[in-house]
Amino acid sequence: MPLITEETDGHVRKIGLNRPEKRNAFSMAMLEELSAAYARAEADANVRVIVLYAHGAMFTAGLDLLDVFPRLGQGASLFPKDQMDPWGTHGKERTKPVVTAIHGKCLTLGIELALAGDVVFASADATFAQIEIARGIFPFGGGTARWIQTTGWGNAMQYLLTGDEFDAKEAHRIGVVQRLVARESLLDDAVAFAQRIAAQAPLGVLATIASARKALREGERAAAVELLPKIMQLAGTLDAQEGVAAFVERRPPVFRGA
């Protein structure tokens, strides 16, 4: 049985955490399979959006410490060089948007995985905790930076320094979650939202994410320098022509990513 499932729905690639008997805790094998799945989605021209979700009773219990810790102590890399870090802390950067659908418990690396994505859906039964501090370590999947960027200093430190659990409503309040939905419709709602993104001009979606990331990392002025050259490039694409034609003809556009 694969530890990570993959299914394509139109232009949306659904990637599922599939180790429910171990509470979807990440072993080395599971980390490698998820890395490979992200790399395949990134390389597939048909895929425009990724939806990350989980099989079983919860999203993830975090790391399988007994399996992964020996590798960490040896200084070994968690991801093959030819694949992709789903947490976006090492190697090649993901360019396609990720919608994450969370139910049940979401611990440690699970929160960081969601923060590394773009939009998070959660069901009312979802609970969260960043408990590394109680294990003698600290979040190493990009959480220290992304918590602050997403929730602000005080909200971040409130949970990073205590490991306290918080529910879906609190996650929504502080910005970890963007959409609260019913448990029974969680995956369908996340996929429907991803399909809305996938229906937009793919080159415009990629440019939006790239520009926003540059502004976040390097500042607004650094991102502004690239705005005019990029919009001039996009204005000459077939998709831009299709967008104008669809507007004039009062019909939905059909974008091809060209």
Secondary structure, DSSP 8 states (H G I E B T S, - for coil): --SEEEEEETTEEEEEE--GGGTT-B-HHHHHHHHHHHHHHHH-TT--EEEEEE-SS-SB--B-HHHHHHHHHTT--SS-TTS--TTSSSSS---S-EEEEE-SEEETHHHHHHHHSSEEEEETT-EEE--GGGGT----SSHHHHHHHHH-HHHHHHHHTT---EEHHHHHHHTS-SEEE-GGGHHHHHHHHHHHHHTS-HHHHHHHHHHHHHHHHH-HHHHHTTHHHHHHHHHTSHHHHHHHHHHHHTS-------
